[in-house]
Amino acid sequence: MSPDRTLRLKSFDAARDSGLYVCASVVGSNLIFGKVTRLIGTAMAPLVCAPLVLWAFVGGCGLLLLALLSTIVYCTSESKP
């Protein structure tokens, strides 16, 4: 088989997609098999920091909103001498 033919996986689930892969092609009336490739996936640890980052982002947005509202109230209020 020519080396310019490759198989690219767009997504790979380690638990579901691990195993043996082989490429086959039909040339004329011949079925040609490529080399067998073993893919072993490793399970990735779940992201623990994701909720923390989300809450920090929400808190930062809340502070910016509070600063914006207080600036609007301060700038639009009429000062009384």
N, C-alpha and C positions, 0 to 999 in steps of 0.2 A: 504494500500500500504506500502511496506517495506521502512524504512527510508534511505536505501542505494542507492536509485534511485533518482538522482538529475538532473536537467536541468541547464546547464551552458551556458550563453550567451557570445559569443565571442565579439560581438560588439552591441552597444545599441545607437540608435539615439533617443534622447528624444522626438522630435516632431513626429516622425513616429512610434516608437515602444512602447510608453506608452499605458497602458491599462491593461486588465485582462488576465492572463495566467492560464491555467489549464492543468494538465497532465492526460493522459488517457493511459491505457494499456489493452491489450486483454489477458486474462488468460483462456485458454480453449475456451468455448463459452460465457464467461462473459466479459463485458466491464466494467472496474473499473476506476473510476475517482478519482483523488487526490484532494487536497485542492486548492481552487482558490487563486491566488496571484495577487495583484494589484501592478504594477510597474509604478511609476510616476517619470518621468525624469525631471530634471531641466536643463534649457538651460544654457550652459556655455558661458561666455563672450569671444569674440574673443581675440586672443593674439595680443595685441597692440605692444608689444616690439619685436616681431619677425623681422620686417624689420630693426629696429635699431640694433639688434644683428647681423643680416646679414651684414649690412653696416660696422659695427665695425670689423667684421671678414675680410671682403674684404679689408678694409683699413689697417689692420694689415698685411695681406698677401702682400699688395702692398709695405708697408714699408720694410718688410723682403726681398722682391725681389729687391728693390732699394738698400738696404744695400749689398746684394749679388753681384749685378752688379757693384757697386762702388768698392767693395773689389776685384773683378776679374780684373777690369780695373787698379786699383792701383798696384796689385801684378804682373800683366803681363806687365806693362809698363816698358820700359828701362829708368833708371834714367840717365840723362845727367849731368855730373859735370860741 
